[in-house]
Amino acid sequence: MDEQEFRTRSDEALQALYRKLSHASEQYDFEPDFNSGALAIEFEEPKAKFVVSPNTPVRQIWVSAHSKSFKLDWNRDKNAFVLADTQQTLEQMIAGAIGQLIGEPVTL
């Protein structure tokens, strides 16, 4: 994947995730913020912040959550950024991370 294709796909993925998070934030206790190409998800209780951002040189989306770093690659078959270890899409991974933090299943 060249740089331009990565930028397009990562921007589309983050914008779609932001829309879903904005909708879900009405039901769950967190606040998404999409600024300068990075997506932050902030929690009041427990106090936490997840960051989702593109890393263009390596063509990955990186997620910082639960004091860990996750690196997702583009999967053409799933037409999504995917975590190699679990095969979760970006949306599934974020929903699971939020659910783990707030102690209830989250649907995006």
C-alpha positions as CSV (number, residue, x, y, z in Angstrom):
1,M,0.0,0.0,0.0
2,D,1.4,3.4,-0.9
3,E,1.4,6.4,1.4
4,Q,-1.6,8.1,-0.3
5,E,-3.7,4.9,-0.1
6,F,-2.8,4.5,3.6
7,R,-3.7,8.1,4.4
8,T,-7.0,7.7,2.7
9,R,-7.9,4.4,4.3
10,S,-6.7,5.4,7.8
11,D,-8.5,8.7,7.7
12,E,-11.7,6.9,6.6
13,A,-11.3,4.3,9.4
14,L,-10.7,7.0,12.1
15,Q,-13.6,9.2,10.9
16,A,-16.0,6.2,10.8
17,L,-14.8,5.1,14.3
18,Y,-15.3,8.7,15.6
19,R,-18.9,8.8,14.3
20,K,-19.7,5.5,16.1
21,L,-17.9,6.6,19.3
22,S,-19.8,9.9,19.3
23,H,-23.1,8.0,19.0
24,A,-22.1,5.5,21.7
25,S,-20.9,8.2,24.1
26,E,-24.6,9.1,24.6
27,Q,-25.1,5.7,26.2
28,Y,-21.7,5.1,27.8
29,D,-19.5,7.4,29.9
30,F,-16.7,8.5,27.7
31,E,-15.9,11.4,25.4
32,P,-14.3,11.0,21.9
33,D,-12.3,13.8,20.3
34,F,-10.9,13.7,16.8
35,N,-8.2,16.4,16.3
36,S,-5.2,16.7,13.9
37,G,-5.7,13.2,12.5
38,A,-5.7,11.4,15.9
39,L,-8.6,10.2,17.9
40,A,-8.7,10.4,21.7
41,I,-11.2,8.7,23.9
42,E,-11.3,10.1,27.4
43,F,-13.0,8.6,30.5
44,E,-13.8,10.3,33.8
45,E,-14.4,7.2,35.9
46,P,-12.1,5.4,36.0
47,K,-9.8,8.2,34.7
48,A,-8.2,7.0,31.5
49,K,-7.4,8.1,27.9
50,F,-7.1,5.9,24.8
51,V,-5.4,7.3,21.7
52,V,-5.9,6.0,18.1
53,S,-3.5,7.4,15.5
54,P,-2.1,6.6,12.1
55,N,1.6,5.8,11.7
56,T,2.2,6.6,8.1
57,P,5.9,5.4,7.8
58,V,4.9,1.8,8.8
59,R,1.4,2.0,7.3
60,Q,-0.3,1.0,10.6
61,I,-2.9,2.4,13.0
62,W,-1.6,2.5,16.5
63,V,-3.8,2.3,19.6
64,S,-2.6,3.2,23.1
65,A,-5.0,1.7,25.6
66,H,-4.7,0.1,29.1
67,S,-1.0,1.1,29.2
68,K,-0.3,-1.0,26.1
69,S,0.3,-0.3,22.5
70,F,-1.5,-2.1,19.7
71,K,-0.5,-2.0,16.1
72,L,-3.2,-2.7,13.4
73,D,-2.4,-3.5,9.8
74,W,-4.7,-3.1,6.7
75,N,-6.4,-6.4,5.9
76,R,-7.7,-6.4,2.3
77,D,-10.0,-9.4,2.9
78,K,-11.8,-7.7,5.8
79,N,-11.4,-4.2,4.2
80,A,-10.4,-2.9,7.6
81,F,-7.4,-2.4,9.9
82,V,-6.9,-5.5,11.9
83,L,-4.9,-6.5,15.0
84,A,-2.8,-9.5,13.9
85,D,-2.9,-11.4,17.2
86,T,-6.7,-11.5,17.5
87,Q,-7.9,-10.7,14.0
88,Q,-10.1,-8.1,15.6
89,T,-11.0,-5.1,13.4
90,L,-10.2,-1.6,14.8
91,E,-13.8,-1.1,15.8
92,Q,-14.0,-4.5,17.6
93,M,-10.7,-3.9,19.4
94,I,-11.8,-0.4,20.6
95,A,-15.2,-1.7,21.7
96,G,-13.6,-4.5,23.6
97,A,-11.0,-2.1,25.3
98,I,-13.8,0.3,26.3
99,G,-15.9,-2.5,27.6
100,Q,-13.0,-3.8,29.7
101,L,-12.4,-0.4,31.2
102,I,-16.0,0.5,32.1
103,G,-17.0,-3.1,33.0
104,E,-19.8,-3.7,30.6
105,P,-20.1,-4.8,27.0
106,V,-20.0,-2.0,24.5
107,T,-21.6,-1.9,21.1
108,L,-20.4,0.6,18.5
